[in-house]
């Protein structure tokens, strides 16, 4: 058990010098997970991060997460001796992953949504609003949501409960922004996934 927890901490903080990732503008970076707060710090180009709420920490000063990303640019995540180069990228859309086919009378595997930039998946959690298309009527419903998730509300993932054969369109609206930083103009992106129920 201790070994598993240690592996999770290492994975959360980045495991290699020089590793890179892309993060969505309009979302938070850092701050931890259901396993607890991270011990990492984040520093960025001037203007990439919003100033800290409590102490007005500028973007160019390293600080613990969560930090809100407000503009494209470069940032660095440091966890002990491990550094991760992160590029803050403005999203251009959203994408849904999940099953394309589901058996009638079954509960599907989970549908997930991410922000993307030119089809490249970005880290960072948008606020998600899930809905079903009209073609889902009498064919499928979303299963009950079990409770609040880490960030971005309770609907991070959804599953379908199917009752009839045909097609069903799963729709998500992914919105950037934060109520704590009202000067940042949110963007909303919609994605759809057609599911065949057999």
N, C-alpha and C positions, 0 to 999 in steps of 0.2 A: 504493500500500500504506500509506504514511504517513497519507494522507488518511482511509482506511478506519479505521485504528487510532484516529485522532483523533476520528472520529465515534462510535466505540464508547465511548470514554472519556466524551464529552459525554453520550451516551445513558445510560450507567451512573450518572452523577452527577446527572441531572435537568437539563432544559434551560431551564425557565422559572421565574421568580419566581412564587410563589403556586400552583404545580401541587400536586395532592393525590393521595393514594392510600390504600388500606386494607390493613392488614397483620394477619396472624393472630397472636393471642395464643398463646404456646407454641411459637414459632418464632424463628429468628435473623433479624436485619436487619443488612445491611452486611457488610463483610469482603472483598468482591471477587468474582471469578469466575475462569473458566479463563483470562481475559486478564490476571489479576494482581490485586493488592490495590487496593481503592479508596482514594482520598485524602479521603474524606468523614468527617464527624463526625456523631454522633447524640445528641440530648438529648431528654428526655421529662418529662412530669408526674411528680411524686413517686410512686414505686412502680411505674411502668410497666416499667422495665428492672430485671432482676436486678442486684445489686451486682457490680462487676467482680471476677473471680476473683483476679487478682494484686494489685490495689490497692484493692479495695472501693469503686470509683468509684460514687457515688450516681447515680440516674436523672437528676437535675436538673443534672448536670455533663456537658458535651459530651465525648465520647470516640469514638475510632475503633471501627469494627465489627470482628468481629461482636459484637452485643449481643443478649442474650436477652430477649424480650418476655414479661413474666409477668402483665400486667394490662391491661385496656382503658384507653384514654386518648389523649392527644395527644402526638406527638413531632415533631421537626423534623430533617430531614436537610440538612446544609450541605456543599456541594461548591464551594469557592472562593466566588464571589459568588452562586451559585444555591442557593436554599432550596426544599425540598419539605416541605409539611405532610402528615403521615401520621397517620391515625387507627388506633390499635390496637383490633382488634375480636375478640371471642370467637367462634370458629367455631361454626356450628350443624350442619355437615355437610360432605360431600365430593362432588365431581362428576367424572365422566370425560368427556373430549372425545376424539373420534376417529371413524372411519368407522362408519356404521350398516350398510353393505353391503360385502361383499368377494367377489371372484370365487373359485370353487373352484380349488385348485391355485396360489394366489398368496400373496404376502406382503403384508399390509395396510400401510396408512400407520400412523403411530405413535398409540398411545393415551396420553393424558396425564391426570394427576389433579391437582386443586387443592382446597384447603380453601375453603369458602364460608360466608357468613353470610346467611341468608334469600335464597338464590339468587345473591348477589353474590359474584363471585370475589375471593379475598383473595390478596395477595402473601405470601410466606413458605412455606418448604418443610417439609412434614411428612415423617415417615418413612413410606415406602410399602411395602405388601406386596400383590403382585398374585397372583391365582389365577383359574382358569377354572371355570365351573359344570359340573355333570355332563352338561349337554346338549352340551358341547363334545367329549365322548369320541368318538373315531374321526372327528372333523370338523376339529379345529383344536388346535394347540399354540402356546405362545409361542416365538418365535425366541430363539436364544441371546443372553444379555446380554453385551455387549462389554467391560464393565469398570466400575469405580467412577466415579460422577459427582461433581459439586461437593460437595453435602451431601445428607444424607438417605439415603445408601446407593446401591447399584448399580442399583436398579430405578426410575429416574425415569420412563422411558418404556418401553412394551412394544409389540411388533408380533405379529400372528398369522400363523402359517403354516397355510393351510387345505388339507385333504385330502378333505373330503366336504361335500355340500350339507346345508343345514338351518339351525338356529339355534345360537348360542354366546353364553353370558353371560360377559362380562368383569367381574371383580370386583376392587375395590381396597379395602384398609383403610388409611386415613390417620391416623397417630397423632402428636399433638403431644408436646412435652416434650424433655428433654435429659438424658443421663446425668450431665452436669456440674452440673445443678441438680435434685437429687433431691427437694427440698422442693416443687417444682412438680408438681401432680397432672396426669398426662397424660390426654388425651381421645382416644378412638378413634372414627372415623366410617367407615362402609362405604358404598360406592356401587357400582351395577351398571349395565352397558350391554349391551343385547341387540343382537347382531350377526346379520344374515342372510347366510348363505353361499350364493351362487347358482351 
